């Protein structure tokens, strides 16, 4: 198999996964997650039920997948920042750049739907945990730490990833619950969150 063929196959897999996730979100927004079936999601994405289970184990996992993918984009944005930037500067700049994707009307409706659906909470928490671990590895690399094959990192990298992800989660919850669609509000709150972290929470 050639590299080109492999690339095409991987792109097709990614496209199928995205189509299933988009269908799951659209149907859930229209009918509510509890009223959507896996069969409906597969039909909307024009794939078989078997194909659905090649990518997801449940409809809840499919609904949350798009948000997880956006988290992967954030991790890559941090990885792409200049090596001479401090960890906090790299995280702040990448996150504020990422706001443009987070703040679209469709994304906001999806985030609010996920926030208000208890059955999605375990899947969201799992996605946050995966994102935090991936971010900790990127931070460790920026710090020049050795990262073993098992992905374990030092305390500083682990703490930085955990604190930033917790801060982002708090800001997003405030924004999605606040009723505004103004991305400037989200951007300002994220900037303030990073300012608070940089200053230290015990700063008076």
N, C-alpha and C positions, 0 to 999 in steps of 0.2 A: 504494500500500500504506500502510495506516495504521500509526501508532506502536504501537498495541495488537497488530496482526497481526505486526509485526516482532518485538515482544517475545515473543509466543507462539512464533514460529519459533525464535528464539534459545534460549528455554527448552527447546524440544523437542530442539534440537541438543545442548545441554549435558546433558540427561537421557540421550540416546542415547550420548553419549561416556562418561558416568559408568557407564551400564549395561554397556557393552563392557569398560571397565576393571575393574569389579567382577567381571564374569564371568571375565575373564582371571586375576585374582588368585585367585578361588575355585577355579578349575580347576587353577591352578598349585600352590596349597597342597595340593590333594587328590592330584594326579598327578605334580607336578614340571613345571617349565616345558618341559623337553625332550620331554615326552610329550604335550603339549597342542598341538592344531592350531588354526589360525585358523578353520577350519570349525566346530569345537566351540565356540569363543568366540562366533562369530556365532549359532549355534543357541541357546546358552544365553541370549544377550541378545535372542533372537527377532528378528533382523534378517538381511538378506541378506549374502552375502560381499562384494558390491559396496559395501554400506553400510559394512561394516567398513573397507574401504580408503578410504572418504571421510574417515575420522577417523584411522586409523593405518596406518603402512607395514609394521608387523611386529607379531607377538604380544608381543615384548619391549617395544616402545614402549607397547603397551596395558597391560601389567603395571605399568610404571613411572608411567603417567599419573596415577594417584591420588595418588602421593607428590608428583608435580610440582604437582598442583592444591593440595595442602596447603601447598606452598611458596608458591604464589601468595597463599594466605590470610594467611600470615605477613607477606608484603610489604605487604598491605593493612592489616594490624594496625599495622605500623610507621607507615604513611602516616597512619593515623587518630589517632595519639598527639598530645597537645597540642603546639602549635608552640613553646612556651617550654621544653619538656623538652630536656635535652642529648641528643645522638645516642646515647650509651651507655645513658642511662636509658630512652629510647624503645625501643631494641633489646632491652634486658633485660626490660622490662615486657611487651612484645609477645611475646617468646619464651616467657616463663613462662606467659603467658595461653594460648599456643598448645599448651602441654604437654597440656592436657586432651584435645585431639584426637589427639595423637601417642601417648598412653599407653594407649589402649583395647586390650583383648586382641586383637581382630581386626587392628588396626593393627600391634601388636607382632609377631604371627605373620607378617604380610605383610613387615614390615621385615626380620625375620630370614631369611625366604625369599629376599628380594632380595639380602641381604648374602651369602648362601651360594650364589648362582647366578652363575657367572662370565659367562655370556652377557648378563646384565643390566647388568654394570658400565659399559660404554660409554654406555648409555642413562641410567644414574644420574648419571654424570659430566656428561653433556650437560645434564641437568635441574638439577644443582647450578650449572653455569656460567650457565645462563639465570637462575636464581634470584639468583645473585650479582650479575649485571648489573642486574637489576630493583631489587635492594636498593640498589645503588650509586647509581642514579638517585634513589631516594627520599631517601637520605642527602644527596646533593648538593642536592636541593630544600630539605631542612631546614637546610642550611648557607647557603642563599641563593645558591648557585652557579647560573650559567646552564647549562642542559643543552641542547646542540645537538640537532637532529633525529635525528642518528645515534646518540644515547644516550651519547656519550662524556662522561666526567666527570673531575673533577680528581683528583689523586693522593690527597688525604686521604679523599675519599668512596670511591674504589676500594679503598684499603687497609683502611678500616673494614669495608666489605662483605666483602672477602676474608678478613680475620682472623676476623670473627664467624662467617662460614659455615664456615671451617675448624674453629673451636672447636666449633660445633654438631655438625659431622660427627664429630669425635673423641668427643664426649660420647655421641652416638647409637650409635656403633660399640661403645663400652665397655658401654653399657646393653643393646644387643641381644645382645652376646656374653656378657654376665654371667649370664644365666639368670634374672634377677629380673623380676617383673611389677609391681613397686612403683613407682608414678609419683612417690612422694616421693623415691625415690633419683634418678630422672631430674631432678626439679626441683632437688634439692640440688646435683647435679653441674653443672647449667646455671648455677645461681647462683654456684657456686664458679668456674666458667669466666669469668663476667663479672667477678667480683671480681679474678681474676688479671689479666685484660686491663686493668681500671681501674687496678690497682696498678702495672702494668708488669712484663713477664716478667723483667726484670733486678733486680727488687726482692728484697732479702734479708731 
